[in-house]
Each structure stands twice: as structure tokens, then as C-alpha cells.
Amino acid sequence: MKKIIFFPFVLLAVMVFTGCEKVVDIDLKDSQSKPVVEGLVTDQPGMSYVKLSGSGSYFNAMNPGFISGAQVEITDGNGIKTIFHETTPGVYLPDASFAGIVGQSYSLKVATGSSILVAQSFMRKVTAIEQIKTKFFEENNAEGKEAGYYVYVSFHELPGAGDSYKIDLFVNGNSRVAHPDDLFYFDDRFVDGGHAVDWEFHQRVEKGDSITLKMFSLTADGYKFYDAMYHISDAGGLFGKNPANIPTNIQGDAYGFFSASSVSTKSAIAE
């Protein structure tokens, strides 16, 4: 059974079983190594990137096998092309002023060696983060939590069915999304147009920590991608798993995913 999970990890969480889908583990050999594409275009300057590596990185996090020397470009729905330049091994960035536009489609093209990889994504609107709160729980609390501070987010979901989102947690400037259990993603089936109040992140923080939440819009394919990432057992971090079992929108002999997302950001201090 494939489980579609409505996040976050609170009492409102609902698990819905929607049909049978068998996942078959594939034992990838070195000779079957393929490029892995991780691409993101956002409506905020300085947040778009494309990362290229070999699929060997899924099995050996200490040797990611970055792919250098590729030609990477993004083209919007009006035919305007933007070149992404390699800034560090395997990481390709546009000019600092580049930002996508909500309601536009974006096409990715990667030329590496004799391979041409392409993908498309549509940038949907994201709702604004309304409030970030933190709450301290003592030892032996009624909720059964480990003692510490926890982060809560509130927002008004956009009206109209079919929206999906992902929220990333940053603490003191560092991402706290390192494992599948850290993924905080959801669709609007149970909250369409409603007010989400005090949805909880499971990661603990410390008093005085700088908390930043970044909320991304997702396409339906993007939701399926993160849902698959969550359900495949952890093996070396968020991307440390068999890529053959994760859906991709990359056309060509490759793994990975390309997303166009609008972003809402809000920060607070844990207190």
C-alpha cells in the first residue's frame, strides 16, 4: 500500500490509503551509474540552483562524484534563456539577480558529455507564513515529548483545491532537513482555504536560536517526489537512498527532480 501522508506530525495528521503500488528495489551496479539532477528555480533572487552528481552518491555520501563542465540553462515560457554557471564542483548558479515569476513554466536543459537531460516545471503561488512560535516542554510532559523547545507555524492556505507545499526548517542559518523524517510536506485536501494554526516541527531547538522557515509551492509531481523520498527507508541522509525507486521528471538517462517554486520566508527567535 502506498501511504499518502498529510503533514505535519501533529494530532491533525491523517493517513489515507489510496491504491496499491509496489516498490521494487533495484540493485544498481557501478556500471549503471547515472547522473543525478537536483534543480530549483524560485521567485527569490539567490535561491535558484542546479546540482549535478553521479548516482554513486546515493550509496557513498563521502564520495558524491560531482559532475563538472556541464552546460546548464533554464528557459522560461516566453523563451528567455538563462545560463547557470558552475561556481563550485557540480553546483551551477545563475546571475545573482535572477528570479522566476509565479505562473510561468520553466524548462531545464543539461548537456553533459554526450547526454542531454531536460525537465519542465510550473511555478505555482505559495501562501504567506503568518506566524512562527516556539514552545518549551519540561521533562515528563503530558505530551510525552523530549524536553526542549519546539517550532510551530501558522498560515492561511490558498483557496482552490490542488495546492501542495513543503516547508524547510533552518536553525541559525543551517538546514535541519537531513533525513526523510525531517521532510515537512503536505497538500490541501484537508485544509483547502482554511487557517492552519500551530503546526509542529518535530526537530528540537534551543532557547535563543534563530529560526527561519521557507515555504515552497509544489506541483503534483513535486509532492509525489517528496512523498517517495519520505517513504523509502533512510540510508545515509535525505538523498542517500536508491534513486531508482524515486520518481523523476528528468527526461533522459538520469535520476533526480527539477522544481519551480515560489517561496515564503519568515524568521523568529526561539524563546
C-alpha positions in Angstrom: 0.0 0.0 0.0 1.2 3.5 -0.8 0.6 5.9 2.1 -0.2 9.5 1.3 0.6 11.4 4.5 -0.9 14.7 5.5 1.7 16.6 7.5 2.8 18.0 9.9 3.4 15.5 12.7 0.6 16.6 15.0 -2.8 15.2 16.0 -4.3 16.6 12.8 -2.1 14.2 10.8 -4.2 11.9 8.6 -3.1 8.8 6.7 -5.0 8.0 3.6 -4.5 4.7 1.7 -5.0 5.2 -2.0 -4.5 2.1 -4.0 -1.7 -0.5 -4.3 1.7 0.4 -5.6 4.6 -2.0 -5.3 8.1 -0.5 -5.0 10.8 -2.8 -6.4 14.3 -2.4 -5.0 16.9 -2.3 -7.8 20.5 -3.3 -7.1 22.4 -0.7 -9.0 25.9 -1.7 -10.0 28.7 0.8 -10.7 28.3 0.3 -14.4 24.7 1.6 -14.1 25.7 4.9 -12.6 23.7 7.7 -14.0 23.6 11.5 -13.5 21.6 12.8 -10.6 20.0 16.2 -11.2 18.7 18.4 -8.3 17.3 21.7 -9.7 15.3 24.5 -8.3 14.0 27.8 -9.7 12.4 30.2 -7.3 10.8 33.7 -7.4 13.5 34.9 -5.0 17.0 36.2 -6.1 19.8 34.0 -5.0 17.8 30.8 -4.3 17.9 29.1 -7.7 20.5 26.4 -8.5 21.2 23.1 -10.3 23.4 20.4 -8.7 24.8 17.5 -10.7 26.3 14.4 -9.3 26.7 10.7 -10.1 24.2 8.1 -8.7 27.1 6.6 -6.8 26.4 9.5 -4.3 23.3 7.6 -3.3 25.4 4.8 -1.9 28.5 6.7 -0.7 27.8 10.1 0.8 31.5 10.7 1.4 32.2 10.5 -2.4 29.4 12.3 -4.2 31.1 12.3 -7.6 30.2 15.8 -8.7 29.7 16.4 -12.4 31.7 19.3 -13.7 31.9 21.0 -17.0 28.2 20.6 -17.9 26.2 23.2 -19.9 23.2 24.2 -17.9 20.4 26.5 -19.0 16.9 27.5 -17.9 14.3 28.8 -20.4 11.0 30.4 -19.3 7.6 30.3 -21.0 8.5 33.4 -23.1 11.6 31.8 -24.5 14.0 33.8 -22.3 17.1 31.7 -21.7 19.3 32.0 -18.5 22.7 30.3 -18.3 23.7 28.7 -15.0 27.4 28.8 -14.4 29.4 26.3 -12.4 30.6 28.0 -9.2 31.8 25.0 -7.3 32.2 21.4 -8.5 28.8 20.2 -9.5 26.9 23.3 -8.5 25.5 25.7 -11.1 24.1 29.1 -10.4 22.5 31.9 -12.4 23.4 35.6 -12.0 22.6 36.9 -8.5 19.6 39.0 -9.8 17.8 36.0 -11.4 14.3 35.2 -10.1 11.4 33.3 -11.6 7.9 34.5 -11.9 4.8 32.9 -10.5 2.6 31.5 -13.2 5.4 30.8 -15.6 6.7 27.5 -16.9 10.4 26.7 -16.8 12.4 24.3 -18.8 15.8 22.9 -17.7 18.4 21.6 -20.2 21.6 20.0 -19.1 24.3 18.9 -21.6 27.0 16.7 -20.0 29.3 14.6 -22.2 27.1 13.0 -24.9 23.9 13.2 -22.7 21.2 15.8 -23.0 18.8 16.0 -20.0 15.7 18.1 -19.9 12.8 18.8 -17.5 9.9 21.1 -17.1 8.1 22.6 -14.1 5.4 25.2 -13.5 5.8 27.8 -10.7 2.6 27.9 -8.5 1.8 30.5 -6.0 2.7 29.9 -2.3 0.8 31.2 0.7 2.5 33.5 3.2 3.8 32.2 6.5 1.7 34.0 9.1 3.4 33.2 12.4 6.3 31.2 13.9 6.0 30.3 17.6 8.2 28.2 19.9 7.1 26.4 23.0 9.2 24.8 25.7 8.3 21.4 27.1 9.6 20.2 30.5 10.8 16.7 31.3 7.9 14.2 31.8 5.4 16.4 30.0 1.9 15.2 29.3 2.5 15.0 25.5 5.4 12.6 26.0 7.9 14.8 24.2 11.6 15.1 24.9 12.4 18.2 26.9 13.2 21.2 24.8 11.9 23.9 22.5 9.7 23.1 19.5 8.7 25.2 16.5 5.2 25.9 15.3 3.9 27.5 12.1 0.6 29.1 11.2 -0.7 30.2 7.8 -3.8 30.7 5.7 -4.0 28.1 3.0 -4.9 29.4 -0.5 -8.4 28.7 -1.6 -8.9 26.3 -4.5 -8.1 22.5 -4.4 -4.9 21.1 -5.7 -2.2 23.0 -3.9 0.8 21.3 -2.3 3.7 22.7 -0.2 7.0 22.0 1.5 8.4 23.9 4.5 12.1 23.7 5.3 13.4 24.5 8.8 16.7 26.4 9.3 18.3 26.9 12.7 21.0 29.5 13.0 21.3 29.5 9.2 21.7 25.7 8.9 19.2 23.4 7.3 17.6 20.9 9.6 16.3 18.8 6.7 18.8 15.9 6.7 16.7 12.8 6.8 13.4 11.6 5.4 11.7 12.1 8.8 12.6 15.8 8.6 10.5 16.4 5.4 7.5 18.6 6.2 5.3 18.5 3.1 1.5 18.4 2.6 -1.3 19.0 0.2 -4.6 21.0 0.8 -7.1 18.1 0.8 -7.9 18.7 4.5 -7.1 22.4 4.8 -8.2 24.0 1.5 -8.7 27.7 2.0 -8.5 27.2 5.8 -6.4 28.5 8.6 -3.6 26.2 9.7 -2.7 27.0 13.3 0.4 25.9 15.2 1.5 23.0 13.1 4.5 21.5 14.8 8.0 20.5 13.6 9.5 17.5 15.3 13.0 18.9 15.5 14.0 20.4 18.8 15.8 23.8 19.1 17.5 25.7 21.8 16.5 29.0 23.5 17.9 31.9 21.6 18.2 30.0 18.3 17.4 31.9 15.1 14.6 30.1 13.4 13.8 30.5 9.7 11.0 28.7 7.8 11.0 28.6 4.0 7.7 27.5 2.5 7.8 26.3 -1.2 4.9 25.7 -3.6 4.9 22.2 -5.1 3.5 20.8 -8.3 1.6 17.5 -8.1 4.7 15.7 -9.3 6.8 17.5 -6.7 4.5 16.3 -4.0 4.9 12.7 -5.3 8.6 13.1 -5.4 8.9 14.1 -1.7 6.3 11.5 -0.7 8.5 8.8 -2.3 11.6 10.3 -0.6 9.8 10.1 2.8 8.7 6.5 2.4 12.0 5.0 1.2 14.0 3.9 4.3 16.9 6.1 5.3 20.3 5.1 4.1 22.8 7.9 4.5 20.7 11.1 4.6 17.9 12.6 2.7 19.4 11.7 -0.7 21.2 8.6 0.5 18.9 6.0 -1.0 18.3 4.0 -4.1 17.4 6.6 -6.7 15.8 4.0 -9.0 12.8 3.9 -6.6 12.2 7.6 -6.6 10.0 9.2 -9.3 11.7 11.7 -11.6 10.6 14.4 -14.1 14.1 14.4 -15.7 13.9 13.2 -19.3 17.0 11.3 -20.3 19.0 8.6 -18.7 19.2 10.3 -15.2 17.7 10.5 -11.8 16.6 13.5 -9.7 14.0 16.2 -9.9 13.6 19.8 -11.2 11.2 22.2 -9.4 9.9 25.7 -10.0 8.6 27.1 -6.7 7.6 30.4 -5.2 8.8 30.9 -1.7 7.6 32.5 1.5 10.1 33.1 4.3 9.7 34.1 7.9 12.1 34.2 10.9 11.8 34.3 14.6 13.9 33.7 17.8 13.2 30.7 20.0 12.1 32.0 23.4 
